[in-house]
């Protein structure tokens, strides 16, 4: 008969072994999923450069992900510019650098805050929709029916959505930057009086091309990553009706993480190049 200490020691070993096996399985699932995503991305890129294009479906998706997102992006950008200005103004006033406030706010919005926040808003609204829509089509066997009918579902369903997301995210970022400028202008004028022309002059005196170009380029990668990941999560769901909600949730979480990873890589590359 085992002593009490021996039994406790064996139980600890079994729990530790189980935890190690669980971690190994999760790590294995991650790499398998990452490999499947890479293969799916390659398939999307191949279909993207083929001559035939579902132009009407692309326009419909661009209208859905772009035009329909304008109100939410605009309201968020205005509040962002207003709050950032109000929060920064006391610090700048204490340093005697209040005249630099417009330039600092505009550079912050253009280089980092505007693209990332807009991409995250886009992810919450669009990625969940892509994941839920494609997963429901998979569950109801509509994708299988398209394949049997000779229609390429990747070309019709995935490529059009990825193209729409890739092109609409930069447009929404430019739009949100402009609205954030207006919000910042209102924030400056709450405690002082400054014309819009002078505000823009003070703001853009601090802006350079190396602030704009990397921030614009990375928005295309944001849109592409959001489109591919959300479509992948929905296209390959395999848990029935419960998988619809899981696909939508996983699409948002994975796309948001991808936005941060891409932003980190672009920032590091920008620092090395500049």
GILIN-V993422 format. One record per residue. N is the residue number from 1. SS is DSSP state (H for helix, E for strand, C for the rest). OMEGA is omega in whole degrees, -180 to 180 (* if undefined). D_FIRST is the distance of its C-alpha to the first C-alpha in Angstrom with 1 decimal. Layout:
BEGIN
n/ss/omega/d_first
N/SS/OMEGA/D_FIRST
N/SS/OMEGA/D_FIRST
END
This chain:
BEGIN
n/ss/omega/d_first
1/C/-178/0.0
2/C/175/3.8
3/C/-178/6.5
4/H/-179/9.4
5/H/179/11.7
6/H/179/9.9
7/H/180/9.7
8/H/-180/13.3
9/H/-180/14.4
10/H/178/13.5
11/H/178/15.2
12/H/179/18.2
13/H/-179/18.5
14/H/179/18.6
15/H/179/21.2
16/H/179/23.2
17/H/178/23.2
18/H/178/24.4
19/H/179/27.0
20/H/179/28.2
21/H/178/28.6
22/H/178/30.4
23/H/179/32.7
24/H/179/33.4
25/H/178/34.3
26/H/179/36.6
27/H/178/38.2
28/H/178/38.8
29/H/180/40.3
30/H/-178/42.5
31/H/177/44.0
32/H/179/44.4
33/H/179/46.2
34/H/177/48.3
35/H/177/49.3
36/H/177/50.3
37/H/178/52.3
38/H/178/54.1
39/H/177/55.0
40/H/178/56.2
41/H/177/58.3
42/H/178/59.9
43/H/179/60.8
44/H/-179/62.4
45/H/178/64.4
46/H/179/65.7
47/H/-178/66.8
48/H/-176/68.3
49/C/173/70.8
50/C/-172/71.9
51/C/-177/75.5
52/C/-178/74.8
53/C/175/73.9
54/C/-170/73.1
55/H/-179/75.5
56/H/178/75.8
57/H/176/72.1
58/H/179/71.9
59/H/179/74.5
60/H/179/72.7
61/H/177/69.5
62/H/177/71.4
63/H/-178/73.0
64/H/-175/69.7
65/H/-178/67.7
66/C/-175/70.8
67/H/-178/73.3
68/H/180/70.9
69/H/-175/68.9
70/H/-178/72.0
71/H/-179/71.8
72/H/179/68.2
73/H/-179/68.7
74/H/179/72.0
75/H/180/70.7
76/H/-179/67.7
77/H/180/69.9
78/H/179/72.4
79/H/180/69.9
80/H/179/68.2
81/H/-180/71.5
82/H/-177/72.5
83/H/180/69.2
84/H/179/68.9
85/H/-179/72.5
86/H/-180/72.0
87/H/-176/68.8
88/H/-173/70.4
89/H/-179/73.8
90/H/180/73.0
91/H/179/71.3
92/H/178/74.3
93/H/178/76.7
94/H/180/75.1
95/C/-178/75.5
96/C/-177/79.1
97/C/-177/78.4
98/H/179/78.9
99/H/179/81.3
100/H/-175/78.4
101/H/-180/76.5
102/H/-179/77.7
103/H/-180/77.1
104/H/-180/73.6
105/H/-178/72.6
106/H/179/74.2
107/H/179/72.6
108/H/-179/69.2
109/H/-176/69.7
110/H/-172/71.1
111/H/-169/68.7
112/H/-169/65.3
113/H/-178/65.1
114/H/-180/67.4
115/H/-175/65.9
116/H/-179/62.2
117/H/178/62.7
118/H/178/64.9
119/H/178/62.4
120/H/175/59.6
121/H/177/61.8
122/H/178/62.8
123/H/-179/59.1
124/H/-177/58.3
125/H/-170/61.3
126/H/-177/61.6
127/H/178/58.3
128/H/179/56.7
129/H/177/59.7
130/H/-178/59.5
131/H/-179/55.8
132/H/-178/56.1
133/H/-179/59.3
134/H/179/58.1
135/H/177/54.7
136/H/176/56.5
137/H/177/58.8
138/H/-178/55.9
139/H/-180/54.1
140/C/174/57.4
141/C/176/58.0
142/H/178/61.3
143/H/177/60.4
144/H/179/59.7
145/H/177/63.0
146/H/179/64.8
147/H/179/63.3
148/H/-179/64.5
149/C/179/67.9
150/C/178/68.4
151/C/179/68.0
152/C/-177/66.1
153/H/178/63.7
154/H/-180/62.8
155/H/-174/66.5
156/H/-173/67.4
157/H/-171/64.4
158/H/-175/62.7
159/H/-180/65.6
160/H/179/67.9
161/H/179/65.3
162/H/178/64.3
163/H/-180/68.0
164/H/179/68.7
165/H/-178/65.9
166/H/-177/66.9
167/H/-175/70.5
168/H/179/70.1
169/H/176/67.7
170/H/178/70.3
171/H/179/73.0
172/H/178/70.9
173/H/177/70.1
174/H/178/73.8
175/H/-179/74.5
176/H/177/71.8
177/H/179/73.1
178/H/179/76.6
179/H/178/75.4
180/H/175/73.4
181/H/180/76.5
182/H/177/78.3
183/H/177/75.5
184/H/178/75.7
185/H/177/79.5
186/H/178/79.1
187/H/178/76.6
188/H/-175/79.0
189/C/177/81.9
190/C/-178/80.1
191/C/177/81.0
192/C/-180/83.8
193/C/-179/86.4
194/C/179/86.4
195/C/-179/88.0
196/H/178/86.0
197/H/179/88.0
198/H/177/87.2
199/H/179/83.6
200/H/179/83.4
201/H/179/85.3
202/H/-178/83.0
203/H/-173/79.9
204/H/170/80.9
205/C/-179/82.3
206/C/-176/78.7
207/C/178/77.7
208/C/-178/77.9
209/H/180/77.3
210/H/170/74.1
211/H/-173/72.8
212/H/-171/73.8
213/H/179/73.2
214/H/180/69.5
215/H/179/68.8
216/H/-178/70.7
217/H/-176/69.2
218/H/178/65.6
219/H/175/66.3
220/H/177/66.9
221/H/175/63.4
222/H/-178/62.0
223/H/-180/63.7
224/H/-180/62.7
225/H/179/59.0
226/H/-179/59.0
227/H/-177/60.7
228/H/-176/58.6
229/H/-179/55.2
230/H/177/56.0
231/H/178/57.5
232/H/-179/54.6
233/H/179/52.1
234/H/-174/54.2
235/H/-175/55.2
236/C/176/51.8
237/C/-175/50.0
238/C/-178/47.7
239/C/177/46.1
240/C/-178/48.8
241/C/177/50.5
242/H/-179/47.6
243/H/179/48.3
244/H/178/51.7
245/H/179/50.5
246/H/180/47.8
247/H/179/50.5
248/H/180/52.9
249/H/-179/50.3
250/H/179/49.0
251/H/-180/52.7
252/H/-177/53.5
253/H/-177/50.4
254/H/180/50.7
255/H/178/54.5
256/H/177/54.4
257/H/179/52.0
258/H/178/54.3
259/H/-180/57.3
260/H/180/55.7
261/H/179/54.6
262/H/179/58.2
263/H/178/59.7
264/H/-180/57.7
265/H/-179/58.7
266/H/179/62.4
267/H/179/62.5
268/H/178/61.2
269/H/179/63.7
270/H/179/66.5
271/H/180/65.9
272/H/-176/65.9
273/H/-176/69.1
274/C/*/71.0
END
